Amino acid sequence: MSEYDETSTVEIGPLRRDECAQVAALHEDFFGLGRGDGHSIAMLGRRFLENAFYRLNFDNPVFFVDVARYRGEVIGFAVYCSNHRAVFQHGFRRHPVRLAYEILHSAIRHPIRTFQKLAGNLAFIFESLPSETKEIRAWFLLLGVKAEYRSRKFQESSGVWIARSLEDHLQGVLRDQGCDIYWCAIGLENGASNGFFERIGAEAFTEASVQGVPSRFYRVPLTPGS
């Protein structure tokens, strides 16, 4: 990787339709098979992520995906919502046929895995959330940055901390949505992500299983906009 220069800036902005495949690939790489024993839908593969998770939520008013771009490449992404109680009702209501088709396609190839992962996610969303989260609408679901772009070398040469830049952008969007705080859950074994939230001053308030993975829950008040 060559040194940072003025013509190669990092851009943070909303996901574009033609980037869905790239983000689905990153999502699977970070959270898919071989990355853990939980019920992440990343374990259903890139096709399901691209078509059922990202494309079907493009018109979802409470679902947001931001990406970091560098030299024409998607190098990181963040997924969040302004109302976790309603975020996944959108697909069932607006795109039931397309969603059913993608679920069926996955179930034909991997019936047990598909049932387990979808059931685990639904149970988490609708039944097993810690009580402290139920009064907080905004939810930070996912954050991922390619390894070489979260290195100290890249941060020092570019002057950009990708994860923090994504979180800063998220805060602005959520403030515009009328939110003043968000929550997130991070697997206890994910030292990098737990370290990130500790560095930005997040408050850890409980620990519980998330999609089959022991996790720590954080809440983050949104800073006032400039």
Secondary structure, 3 states (H helix, E strand, C coil): CCCCCCCCCEEEEECCHHHHHHHHHHHHHHHCCCCCCCCCHHHHCHHHHHHHHHHHHCCCCCEEEEEEEECCEEEEEEEEECCCCCCCHHHHHHCHHHHHHHHHHHHHHCHHHHHHHHHHHHHHHHCCCCHHHHHCCEEEEEEEECHHHCCHHHHHHHCCCHHHHHHHHHHHHHHHCCCCEEEEEEECCCHHHHHHHHHCCCEEEEEEEECCEEEEEEEEECCCCC
